[in-house]
Amino acid sequence: MALKKGKLSIEDVAAEMKNVEPQQQMLLLNLLGGRLPLGHRMNGEDASQVRRNVQDSLDRVLRRMRRVAEMLESELSS
């Protein structure tokens, strides 16, 4: 109830996280700590390099989404 009182500390969170299994901690960090980009920077010497950079970035985002989805599915099925 420390959160409702506005007095939640890092120590409180650390104490609560000790009771959470490592797999669930990893899922929580992926869900809360990760962020998806809202756009892409256009960087590169030419259009083909810009396209490659955007595709690489999108590929990383999709892999992360797949990993998080698999972790969620695993947690929900257990």
TABEL-V300273 format. One record per residue. PSI is psi in radians with two decimals (* if undefined). OMEGA is omega in whole degrees, 0 to 359 (* if undefined). NEAR is the number of other C-alpha atoms within 10 Angstrom. Layout:
PSI OMEGA NEAR
PSI OMEGA NEAR
This chain:
0.03 179 7
-0.56 180 9
-0.74 179 9
-0.57 180 7
-0.15 181 7
0.42 183 8
0.53 179 9
2.29 181 12
2.90 176 10
-0.66 180 8
-0.68 178 9
-0.78 180 12
-0.76 180 10
-0.72 179 10
-0.72 179 10
-0.64 182 10
-0.36 177 13
-0.42 180 10
-0.02 183 9
2.34 180 12
2.60 182 9
-0.68 179 11
-0.71 179 12
-0.61 176 14
-0.74 180 14
-0.72 178 15
-0.78 179 18
-0.77 179 16
-0.68 178 12
-0.67 182 16
-0.69 184 14
-0.63 186 9
-0.47 182 9
2.73 175 11
2.49 179 9
2.43 180 11
2.54 178 10
-0.20 180 5
-3.01 181 9
2.47 173 12
2.40 177 9
1.58 179 13
2.43 181 12
2.80 182 13
-0.51 180 8
3.09 184 9
-0.64 182 11
-0.64 178 10
-0.68 176 13
-0.80 179 16
-0.76 180 14
-0.75 179 12
-0.74 179 17
-0.75 179 18
-0.72 178 13
-0.76 180 12
-0.78 178 14
-0.70 178 16
-0.75 178 12
-0.75 179 13
-0.79 181 15
-0.66 177 13
-0.72 180 11
-0.77 179 15
-0.72 179 16
-0.76 180 12
-0.80 180 14
-0.73 179 18
-0.72 178 14
-0.70 179 13
-0.74 178 18
-0.81 180 15
-0.73 180 11
-0.75 181 11
-0.66 181 12
-0.49 181 8
-0.22 181 7
* * 5
